[in-house]
Amino acid sequence: MEFKSSLLICFLAIQFVPILCASQDFDFFYFVLQWPGSYCDTSKSCCFPSTGKPEADFGIHGLWPNYNDGTYPSNCDSSAPYDQSKVSDLISKMQQEWPTLACPSGTGSTFWSHEWDKHGTCSESILDQHSYFATALKLKDQLNILQLLSKAGISPDGNNYSLSSIKSAIQEGIGHAPWIECNKDTSGNSQLYQIYICVDTSGSNLIECPTFPHGKCDSNIGFPTF
Ligand SMILES: *[C@@H]1O[C@H](CO)[C@@H](O)[C@H](O)[C@H]1NC(C)=O
């Protein structure tokens, strides 16, 4: 009912203010976490942020508006560029939980600004810049992926784990199947790199993923130390 009436409003509004409808046009979010150990042990390597080595935990990569068909909108509003003064109360938390590992070392603002400009502007009608970053931080705290993996005996100790055991531990912990993205360490071994979790358009409810990204992990993957 709610969906139908918002469609109707959108239909009526489209004749007068099409931009309103275009700006909220996405189906769900991917909330993407990355394992810093797997970012850093590749041939490309990494640089710790100028604020110091991040803690050994999954870091946020981003909260990405997506379409059910697997495509996604990007760079939706060049008139609303990243403005760090709008998230000043969140910066210390972002430094901890959304650390940049790109080279050369930075404070994180280049990373956050890329995420907002490319992805965040596409969910602007629902989450303004402050809510966008606050929502991602809240999701990270709620999920606590490292802890639920460790309860299932899976920890970043440099050993290999079966992909299916990692998926089921997360599914049991959060109630929905995640998508796992792997990359390769310097010896070419497949390892746990990023975890994709699907969230509804409000940014607050986890959902079953309407579609999964592409890519493949080996059936046994590394979980390197950091
Ligand atoms: C993990 O698996 C790879 C590929 O089979 C293997 O080369 C590597 O030695 C394994 N690592 C450990 C710590 O067992």
The ligand as an SDF file (V2000), in Angstrom:
LIG
                    3D

 14 14  0  0  0  0  0  0  0  0999 V2000
   45.6370  -22.5640    2.0430 C   0  0  0  0  0  0  0  0  0  0  0  0
   45.3070  -23.1510    0.7990 O   0  0  0  0  0  0  0  0  0  0  0  0
   46.2870  -22.9170   -0.2210 C   0  0  0  0  0  0  0  0  0  0  0  0
   45.7200  -23.4300   -1.5180 C   0  0  0  0  0  0  0  0  0  0  0  0
   45.3420  -24.7820   -1.3830 O   0  0  0  0  0  0  0  0  0  0  0  0
   47.6050  -23.5160    0.1730 C   0  0  0  0  0  0  0  0  0  0  0  0
   48.5800  -23.2820   -0.8160 O   0  0  0  0  0  0  0  0  0  0  0  0
   48.0590  -22.8830    1.4860 C   0  0  0  0  0  0  0  0  0  0  0  0
   49.2520  -23.4750    1.9490 O   0  0  0  0  0  0  0  0  0  0  0  0
   46.9690  -23.0530    2.5710 C   0  0  0  0  0  0  0  0  0  0  0  0
   47.3600  -22.2950    3.7480 N   0  0  0  0  0  0  0  0  0  0  0  0
   47.4040  -22.8460    4.9620 C   0  0  0  0  0  0  0  0  0  0  0  0
   47.8180  -21.9490    6.0750 C   0  0  0  0  0  0  0  0  0  0  0  0
   47.1030  -24.0010    5.1630 O   0  0  0  0  0  0  0  0  0  0  0  0
  1  2  1  0
  1 10  1  0
  2  3  1  0
  3  4  1  0
  3  6  1  0
  4  5  1  0
  6  7  1  0
  6  8  1  0
  8  9  1  0
  8 10  1  0
 10 11  1  0
 11 12  1  0
 12 13  1  0
 12 14  2  0
M  END
$$$$
